[in-house]
Every structure is written in structure tokens, then in C-alpha cells.
């Protein structure tokens, strides 16, 4: 099928006639221009050609990729950096010793000139810390990308000034979890980040205030599957604890308290009523709270149910 039957002609593709007085330099005839070339209608002399190819690109089944990796927020240069090989060239052939030494020198210079400023170096270190914390917490790629983007936003708003990069990275991961409604105790993030809990809490409060994070409050029942799985409690106890937590939420008993601590108290209360052996220390350790918190919320539940 001809290209004219597929593509409609635009103004610049219509056949135009050159009305200059000289016309064709060979015979002086009339010159016409079409989508392919400029040619004399009298003698057929081609004066100019246009490299406009209207045909589609051929598609081969064995070659599905034609571009590099997509842009990513998990790297300071969004994945546009250069990677220099070591042992083999692009065709898989083994490089000579001289060529390997040359590539080693190029890698060294490329590593030295990788960052143009201290801000880029901090960005690279922070994004690496975000990926490390997210990997320890078994976060998926989507949540990891959102955490990296949140760290980038904090960096661009100059929120890293006076704060440790590790704390901002941990707060970014925790903020991404909260924005996605994922029930992740702050204690787990602090343990993975190896920084103080107060530092992560303060940075998260700053991010929430300055960036306006769409974080929704997490209800206590959302923590129960995680705690029950870690403590290996029976399914019957897990279901009763969830029912108790949802009832307490409807009665506004969980307002103003720590959701993980209240969820752990619901699990411990149901375990006691079901005569399932579960210690306060084990429940508190799974929830990242103290045994005093478990006992306080247990008494609250007992008073409300009696």
C-alpha cells in the first residue's frame, strides 16, 4: 500500500511548483516539489531530495527492546549514568589486559566525576539508604519508588539541613507506608534504619507538615494480621481479636492511643479469654511497645466489655 493511502498530506507535503524565473538549471523547465524530491517536469532532473520516511519501523520478534532502562527516582541521576564494563566488550569478546587497564582508569575517573556537588552526593547516599531500609522491610518496588520520590522532595525543599540523612531516609519510608495505608510499626522502621526513634518521629512530623503528606490514620485492626503471624497464634484467636478491635474502634476506645499497642492488647485479651498461652512480654516485643502499655489497654477493654 502506498504511503499516500495511509498518511494525509499536509501543506508542506503537497506538490508545489517553483515559479522562479530561472526554473530548472539544465533546461529552464518548470520545477515541482513532492513528498520525496524536487524534480524538473521537463527533463526529470532531481534538484533536491527529502529524507522523509513514512514507513513504519520493522518489528522483529526476537528484538523486543530498543531503548535503555526507564527513568527511576531511586538514583540521584534518575538512571542516566554511564556504566563501564570490565572483562568483555559489547559483543561478549574478552578484552585484552591493556584494554582492561584502560577501562579501570576510566572507571576511576568516572567515579570521581560522578557527583557535581555535595548536594548530589548527599542525594545518592540518601537514596541508597532508602533502598536499604525498604529492602529490610520487604517493601515492594512501588512503595520503594514512592519513598525515594519523597526523599527527593525533602531534599529539594531543603529539609535535610540540620538533620541526619539516615533519619530522613527512614522517615521517607515510613511516610510512604502511611500514605499507602500499610500498617508498619515505627519500631520496625527504626530497627531497620538503626537510628533513634525520636529522630525519625521528628523528621516524619516535619515531612508531614511541610510536604502535606496524604497520610491516613491507621486503625488498630490493621496491625493484627502482622502480630498474629509473628506470634503464630491460631486463626480463631486472630479472628476474635479483629472483631474486638473493630468493636473498640466503633466505640471510640482506640482514639488518642497508639494503634500498635492497642492492637497488641486486643490480641492479648482474646488469648487470655481463650486460655491460649501468650505472655505479655512476647506480645509487647512483637508490637514494639512496653508491657505496661499492654496492661493499660487490657484494663480499658475489660472495663468496656464488662
N, C-alpha and C positions, 0 to 999 in steps of 0.2 A: 504494500500500500504506500502510495507517495506521501511525502510529508505534508503536502498541501491539503490532503484529505483529513489529516489529523489536527494540524495546527491552523488556527485562523491567522490570516495575515494582518500585521499591524501596519501603521503608517510607514515605518522605516523599512518594512519588508515588501511593500508594494513596488511594482515595476515603475521606475521613474525614468524619465527621459532627460538627458543632459542637453540643454538648449544653448550651450556655449557656442560662440561663433566659430571657434576652430574645429569643434566636433572631434572626429577620430584623427589622431596624428598621422595615420597612414593614408587614408582615402578621403578624410573630411566628412565622412558619413555621420549619421545620427547615432548617438551612444545611448544605450539603455542599461539600467541597473535593476537587477532582480535580487532574490534572496541569496544567490550563490556568488554571482560575479557581475562585473561591469564589462559589457561587450559591445562592439560595434555591430549594428544590424546589417551593415552593407558588406563588410569584408570578414566579419567574425573575429576580429582581433580582441583578445581578452586584455582589458586595461587594468583591472584590479579584481582580487578575489576576497570573499568574506568568509572567515573561519567560523561559521555558524552551523553547528551540527544539531539538527533537530531529532536525530535518532536517540533512542533510549540506551542507557548503559547496559551492556550484556551482563546477565546474571548467571553465575556458574554455581552448581550445587555444592561443589567441594570448597568453594570460597564464599563463606557467609559473612566474614568480617572484612571491612575495608577501612575502618578507622581505628584509632587507638582507644585506650580506656576512657570512659566518660569522666567529666569533671567531678571531683569529690571534695567535700568540705572537711575531710579528715586529714588533709595535708595542707601545709601553710601556703604552697603554691598551687593548690587545687589539682594536683596530679600532673602538672605540666613540666615537671623537672626532667632532666636527662639522666638516663641510666647507661653507664658504660660497662660493657661486658668484660669477661675475664679470660676464659680459656678458648672460646670459639667465636667465629665471626657469624654474620647473619645467615650464612648458608650451612652452618654446622661444622665447618672445617676447623681443625685445630690450628691455633695461632702459633707462630714461632716465638722463641724465647725473647727475641728483640722486640717483637710487637707486643708481647705481654708486659715487658718492662715499660714500654711507651704508654700502654693503657694504664698501667699502675700510676705513672706520673700524672696522666690526665685525670684519673680519679681523685688523686690527692689535690690537685688544683681545683677540680670541680667541687670537692667537698669544702675547700677553704672559701671559695666564692659562692657557696650555696645561699648564704644569707647576706642581704644587702644592708641590714641594720640590726640593732639589738632587738627591736620590736619583732622582726621576723624570726629571730632565734627564740624569743620567748613564745611566740605563736607555735613554732614547731614543737618545742618542749611541752607546751600545754596540751596540744592536740594529741601528742603521744601519750601523755598521762591520762587523758580522757579515754583513749582507746584501751589502755591497760586496765583502768578501773572497770570499764564496761565489759571487757573480756572476763575479768574475775567474777563479775556478777552475772555472767551468761546472758548479756543483753544482745538482742538481735541487731542486724545491720541498720534497720530503720531507726531504732532508738539511738544507736551509736552515732548515726549521722546527725540526728537532731541535737544530741549532746554536743557534738563538735560545732554545729552551727550556733548553738547557744554560747559556747566559749568564744567563738569568733565575734558574736555580738557584744559580749562583755569586754573583749579586747578593743573593739572599735569604739566603744563608749568610754574607754579609759577607766574601767572598773578594776583593773589589775593593780593599779597604783596603790602601794601600801599593803597589798595582800599577797599571800604566797600563791604561786601558780598551782601547786598541788591542791590547795583548798578550793580555788576557783574551778579546777577541773572536776573535783568531787562534787561540788555544788551544781555544776552543769549537768552531770549525770543524774543526780538526784532530782534536779528540776525537770529534766526530760522525762524521767519516770513519773513524776507527779502530773505533768501535762498530759501524759498518755493514760492516766488513771491506773498505773501499775503500782500495786501495793508492795513497796520495798522499804523495809525499816531503815531509818537513818543510821542505825548502828552497823548494818551490813556495809553501807557505803563508806562509813568512817573506817571500818576494819580493812576494807579493800584499798582505801586511799592512804592509810597509815598516817593520818593527821588527826588533830584534836577535834572532838565533836563540836565544841563551841565555835571553832574557826569555820567549820563547814556550815553550821547553822547561821552564823552572822553573814557569810558570803551569800548563802541562799536567800536570806531576807533582803539583802541588797539587790540581788538579781531580780527578785520578785517585785521589788519596789521600783527599780529604775527601768527595767525592761517590760514590766507589766505582763508577767507570765500568766497564761490561761490555765493555771493550776486549780483543780477542783479538790475539795476536801475528800480524803479517803475515809470511808466508813470502816468500822472495826471488823465487820464480817468479811471484808476483802482480804484480811490477813490470815484468816482461819485456815484455808487450804494449805498455805505455806507452813504454818506452825504445826498443823496436824501431820503433814507429811514428814517434817523433820523429827517429830516425836513418835511417829509410827503408831498413831492411835487408831482404834477401829473406826470403820465408816459410820457405825451407829452413833458413836460419841461425836464424831465430826458433824453429822447432820443435826444432832440436838444442840450442839454449840452454835451452829449457824442460826438455827431457829431462835435460840436465846439472844444472840447478838442482834438479830433483826428486830426482835421484840423490844429490846432495850433501846435501840435507835428510834423506834416509833414512839416510845415513851420519853424520849429526850434524856435518857440516863447517861448517854455517851457524849453529851455536849460538854466542851471545855476540858476534856481529858485526853490523854494520849491514846490514839486508836490502837497501836500495837499492844499496849499494856491492858487495855480493856478487853481486847480480843483474847489475849492470853488468860485473863481472869475468867472469861466465859468458858474457855476450854477446860480450865482447871476446875471450875464449879461443876460442870457437867460430868467430868471424870470422877469427882468425889461422889456425886449423887448416883452415878452408875457403878460405884465401887470398883472403878478401874484405877489401878495403881499408877499414880502420876505425881511426882513431887513438885513442890513449889520451885525448887532450885532449877529443875530441868525446864519447866515452863518459862521461868524468868530468863534463863540463858537462851532459850530459843527465840524469845521476843526481844531480847536486848534490854530488859528492864530489871528492876530490883524485886526481891521477894516482898518487900513492903508494899510496892505498887500492886502486886497480885492480891495480897491480903486485903488491901483497902477496897479495891474494886469488887472483890468477892463478897465482902460485907455489904456493899451497896446493892449488889444483885440479890443477896439473901434477904435484905430488908424490903426490897421492892416486890419480891415474889411471895413473901410470907403474908 
